[in-house]
């Protein structure tokens, strides 16, 4: 199972595009902005390495899984949070503090729930699809690179959180 640090890394990756959008909207386009953006992206890549090691260390099990729903559309709902920088003017300290409080609240919810599995970069970069599944009367989110899954099937999976499994 992944820990809170791993969920923080998922959070960072999920909001990496938002961070870059905020930088572009609030900094003058310059070499400094370019280097900061590259640094943020490199940090994301560096953070992914221990996360992938943690997931690889989880032993897979073969389980019968029933696909309940394709939840890829939830990624679109997640991207709605990216609209925030276009609605907030970061011209004074009050708006920066308010936005920071909002991000802390989102982070706490993100770390304490299985919402980390709904991450646009998991779809865009890693090609994971999100399914709601049932296995032995328990519901999970399944991360799988297979598209269009349906019905019941046997699958090797790793449980990475109490409500999230990933196809091996």
Secondary structure, DSSP 4 states (H G I P E B T S, - for coil): ---HHHHHHHHHHHHHHHHHHHHHHHS-SSHHHHHHHHHHHHHHHHHHHHHHHHHHHSPPEEEEEEEEEE-THHHHHHHGGGGHHHH--TTSHHHHHHHHHHHHHHHHHHHHSGGGG--HHHHHTT--EEEEEEETTEEEEEEES-SS--EEEEEEEEEEETTEEEE-
